[in-house]
């Protein structure tokens, strides 16, 4: 039987001002997803930058490629000013 060659395109989108990215690492026997977001730049009403945008790697299951999971992390960050702390295991 021939090999099963599937192509996985990275997924990029914007959600509530955050740039979201799911990148795929395709290996011979599995595919893993890596998640990151770029936070928006924060500025005051005069336009002065208070905090630069930053890229944050999210600690999520490498087998979860749902946009909704990343969007839930963004919603948590907006509400709490930080990303969730995840425990391994």
C-alpha positions as CSV (number, residue, x, y, z in Angstrom):
1,X,0.0,0.0,0.0
2,X,1.2,3.5,-0.7
3,X,2.1,6.0,2.0
4,X,-0.6,8.3,3.2
5,X,0.8,11.8,2.3
6,X,-1.5,14.4,3.8
7,X,-0.5,18.1,3.7
8,X,-1.2,20.2,6.8
9,X,-1.4,24.0,6.3
10,X,-0.7,26.2,9.3
11,X,-3.8,28.1,10.4
12,X,-3.6,31.9,11.0
13,X,-6.4,34.2,11.9
14,X,-7.3,37.2,13.9
15,X,-9.5,37.1,17.0
16,X,-10.4,40.2,19.1
17,X,-7.2,41.9,18.0
18,X,-4.9,39.0,18.7
19,X,-3.1,37.2,15.8
20,X,-3.6,33.5,16.3
21,X,-1.4,30.7,14.8
22,X,-1.6,26.9,14.8
23,X,1.5,25.4,13.3
24,X,1.7,21.7,12.4
25,X,4.7,19.4,12.8
26,X,4.1,16.5,10.5
27,X,6.0,13.3,11.4
28,X,5.9,9.9,9.8
29,X,3.5,8.5,12.4
30,X,1.6,11.6,13.8
31,X,0.9,15.3,13.5
32,X,1.4,17.7,16.3
33,X,-0.1,21.2,16.6
34,X,1.8,24.1,18.2
35,X,-0.2,27.1,19.3
36,X,0.8,30.8,19.7
37,X,-0.8,34.2,19.8
38,X,0.5,37.7,19.2
39,X,-1.0,40.1,21.7
40,X,-2.1,43.5,20.5
41,X,0.0,46.5,21.3
42,X,-1.6,48.5,24.1
43,X,-1.6,52.3,24.0
44,X,-3.3,55.1,25.9
45,X,-5.8,57.6,24.5
46,X,-2.9,59.8,23.3
47,X,-1.5,57.0,21.2
48,X,1.6,56.4,23.5
49,X,2.5,52.7,23.5
50,X,2.1,51.3,27.0
51,X,3.0,47.7,26.1
52,X,4.4,46.3,22.9
53,X,2.9,43.3,21.2
54,X,4.4,40.0,22.2
55,X,4.3,36.5,20.8
56,X,3.2,34.0,23.4
57,X,3.4,30.2,23.0
58,X,0.4,28.5,24.5
59,X,0.7,25.3,26.4
60,X,-2.0,23.2,24.8
61,X,-2.4,19.6,23.8
62,X,-0.3,19.0,20.6
63,X,-3.3,16.9,19.3
64,X,-5.8,19.8,19.6
65,X,-6.0,21.8,16.4
66,X,-9.3,23.6,17.1
67,X,-9.5,27.4,16.7
68,X,-12.0,27.5,19.5
69,X,-9.3,26.3,22.0
70,X,-7.0,29.1,21.1
71,X,-9.9,31.6,21.2
72,X,-10.8,30.4,24.7
73,X,-7.2,31.2,25.8
74,X,-7.5,34.7,24.3
75,X,-10.8,35.3,26.1
76,X,-9.1,34.2,29.4
77,X,-6.2,36.6,28.7
78,X,-8.6,39.5,28.0
79,X,-10.6,38.8,31.2
80,X,-7.6,38.1,33.5
81,X,-4.7,40.0,32.0
82,X,-2.7,36.8,31.8
83,X,-2.8,33.4,30.1
84,X,-3.8,30.2,31.9
85,X,-1.2,28.3,33.7
86,X,-1.4,24.7,32.7
87,X,0.0,21.8,34.6
88,X,1.6,18.8,32.8
89,X,-0.1,15.5,33.3
